[in-house]
Amino acid sequence: MTTIHQTFYQAAAKTLSKKLLNRNFQVVICENLTEAKEKALALIDPKKVVAFGGSETLKDSQLIEALYERQQPMINRELAKDLAERHQLMKQALTADYFLTSINGISEDGELVNVDNVGNRVAAITYGPDKVLAFVGMNKVYGNLETTIQMVRKKTAPLNATRLNLQKTPCIKKGVCGDCFLEECICNTIAVTRRSWQAERLTIFLILDNHGY
């Protein structure tokens, strides 16, 4: 990360944070993922149940490992023995005290945009867990809402499809979104969260660096 990028991200994060606060989101500006992890650990009650959704940014933060190290009660779908148990764990995650995730894109006005396959991550962000902690690199802040949705559909989703090793979607075969209806499609749900319905429920960790797709 160059000094120019850091200076730009600092200014942009301060501007965006005001808009997010106006939409009832809480904001924590962090220099890097390490700082985000430490601040999140301080916010999470060690006795409360934590669940999480798929996120490369969250994975890179090593927050999950830190929570296990302190013996945090966890709901982890990755430990399921089969698909049926996996879905049960994803349903249980909606009752967790905390849900950890990322956001696919944020508009310049502070609207959150997410695409999802099954819908469990979007469901947890919008309703269920008492607290949602979302880790977002400033590279995922785009222009207006229409641009943000397009960036999430045309860039984020295809990159995540590649990360998940999908085989049949147009974005895998051609490198561009085909607005498909295939079973593998990871854009089944497109959600815009324009405001948090409850104050202090959803905290956005704005990271002054490039993380995620």
N, C-alpha and C positions, 0 to 999 in steps of 0.2 A: 504494500500500500504506500503510495507516494505521499509526500507532504501536501501536495496540491489536493489529492483526493481526501485526505484527512481533514484539511481545512474546509473543503466544500461540504463534506458530510457533516461536520460539526454545525455549520450554519444551517444546512438543510434540516438536520434533526431538531434543532431548536425551533425552527419554523413549523415543522410538521407536528412536534409535540403539542404545541398550542392548539392545533386543529384537532388532534386526537383527544386532548383533555376536554375540549368543547363538545366532543361526542361521547363523553362519559367513560372513555378509556383511561387507564392509568399508564404512565410512561416512565420508563427507566432508561436513560441514555447511557450506554456503556462503550468504553474505548475498544474492547475486544471481548471474545467469548469467555475468557477466563474471568473477567470482571462480571459478566452476566451470570456465569455459573455461581460465583460466590454470593452475589446479591440475591439470586433465586434461592440458594440454600438458606440464607438468612430469613427469607420470607416464608419458607415452607415449615410448618409445624412438624417436628420429627415424629409425632404420634399419629398424624393424619395419613389417610390413604392417598397415594399418588398413582395416576394412570398417565399414559402418554400415547401420542399418535406418531406415525412415521414421519421423520424429519431428519434430513442430513445435517442441518444446522444444530439441532438438538443432539444428534449423535456425536458431532464434532466437539461439542461443549464438554462431553464426558460427565454431564450432570447426572445421568442415570446411574453410572458407576458410583458416583459419590453418594447418591441416595442409598444404594445397596450397601455401601461400606458402613453407613451409619444405621443400618438395619431399619430403613424406612418401610412401612407397609406398602406393598406395590401390587398393582394389577398389570400383568405383562402378557399381552396376547402372544408374544413370540415364544412363550413357554408352552403353548397349547400342543397337545399330542395329535390333534386332527382339526379339520376345518370346523366341525360342529362346536368343539370346545373353544376354538378361536373366536367364533361369533358370540358365544356366551360371555367370554371375557371382554369383548368389545361392548357388549350390552352392560356388563358390570362397570365398565369404565365410566359410563354416564352417571353413576352414583358415587364416583370418587370425590374426595374433598378437593383435590387439585388435579388439573389436567394440563400436561405439558405438550407444546406443539410449536409449529411455526405458522407463518401466514404466507400464502403463495404470492400475494401482491398487495401493495397499499397505494391508493391513489394519492395525488398531491393534496387532496382535500381531507384525507384521513379515513377514507372508506376501505374496509378490509375485503379482499376478494380471495375466495378459495374454490378450488375444484376438487372433487372427491369421487372415488369409485363406489364404494359401499355406502358412504355417507356418515360413517361413525365419527370421523374427525370433525366434519362440519356440525354434526349434531352436538358434539361435546363443546364446541366453541360457542354455539348459539344458546344451548340450554342443557342443564344437567349438573355437572360438577360445580361446586361452590365457587372455586377460583380457577381461572385459566391463565397460564403464563405462556406467552408466545414470544419466541426468539426470532428476530428478523434482521437480516443484514440490510444496510441502507441501499444496496444494489437492487433490492426488490421494491423500491419506491419508484413508481412510474408517473405518468402524466395524469390526465383526467380519468374519470371512471371508465369510459369506453376504451381508452388506450390501455388501462390496467387490465381489464378483462381480456383484451386482445393479446397482451403480452403473456398473461397467464395461460391462455389457450394455445397460443402459437409457439411460445418458448418454454415456459415452465412445464406444462403437461408433457410435451414430447421428450424433454430431458428426463423427467421422472419415469416415463414409459421405458426409456432406454436403461435407466438405473434399475428398474424392476425386471429387466430382461423379458419384456413382452415380445411376442412374436408376430402378431397378425395385424396390428393397427396400422393405418396409413402413415402415422407419424414415425413408426418404426421402419416401414418399407420404403417410404419416399422422403422422410425427413421433414414433412410438413403435415399440419393438422388436416384431416379429411372430414371432420365433423361426423365421425362414424357412429354407428349403433352396434358395434361389435361387443361381444361379451367381455373382452379385455379392456374396453374403453374406461379410462380413468377420469373422464369428464362427465360422468352421469349426473352429477349435481354441481351446479355453479351457484355459489352463495355470495351475496354481498351483505356485509354487516355494516350498516351506515351509522349505527350508534349502539352502545352497550345499554341494554335495558335496565341494568342494575349498576350503580356506581361502585367502583372498586372491585368489580368482579373480574374484569379482563385487563391484565397488565401486559403491555407491549414493551419488550426489551429491544430498544433500537440500538443495533451494534454498528459502530462507525467503521465498518469493514465490509468486504464482499463475502457473503456466505450464502449457501444454497443456490438454487437455480432461479 
